[in-house]
Amino acid sequence: MGNYRGPKEPIPEVETAVWSCTNEECKGWMREAYTFEENPLCPLCKSAMEKEIRILPVIK
């Protein structure tokens, strides 16, 4: 019995537009689809953010 669940299915990933913090000391980022501002500030350090593309897991 135990906790063995077998191999997990791979999670599909896709190119996703995100906002990324411009402060090199901050790791803040968020998916573009979940922002309401046209030019959001970083929720962690309040620095400006810039758009970029990341490969992220698909959210259903």
N, C-alpha and C positions, 0 to 999 in steps of 0.2 A: 504494500500500500504506500504510504509516504506521500511526499509532496511533488513527486515527479509528474510534470505536465507534458512532457514530450517537446519536440522542437516547436518554436514559435514561428508563425508565418512572418515573412518580412513585411515591414510597414512601408507602403508606397510613399515615395517622396516626389516633390514637384518644385520647379522654380517658383519662388514666391517673392512678391514685392514687399519689402520691409522698410521701416524707418530705423536708422542706426545712429547712435549718439556720436557726435563729432569730437567729444572729449576723449582723448586717448587713454585717460585713466579710468574711464567708465565703460562698462560692458553692456549698457542699456540698449535695447532694441525692441521693436514691436511690429507685428504684421500690419501692413498698410490697410487691410480690410477692417481692422479693429480700431482705427483712429477716426476721430470726428473733425479734428482741426486740419486746415489746409497746410500749415507748417507747424507741426507739434513740437513741444519742448520735451526733453527727456524726462520721464517720470521719476528717475532716480536722482539726477543731478541738475536738472533744469537747463542743460545746455541745448544748443540748436541740434537738430537732427537732419540727416540727409537720406535720400532714397538709395536703396541698393537691392540687389537680387540675391537671395540665399536659397539653398536647397533644403527644404524643410518637410517634415512628415505631413501628409494630407490630413486636414481636419474635416470630419464629416459633419 
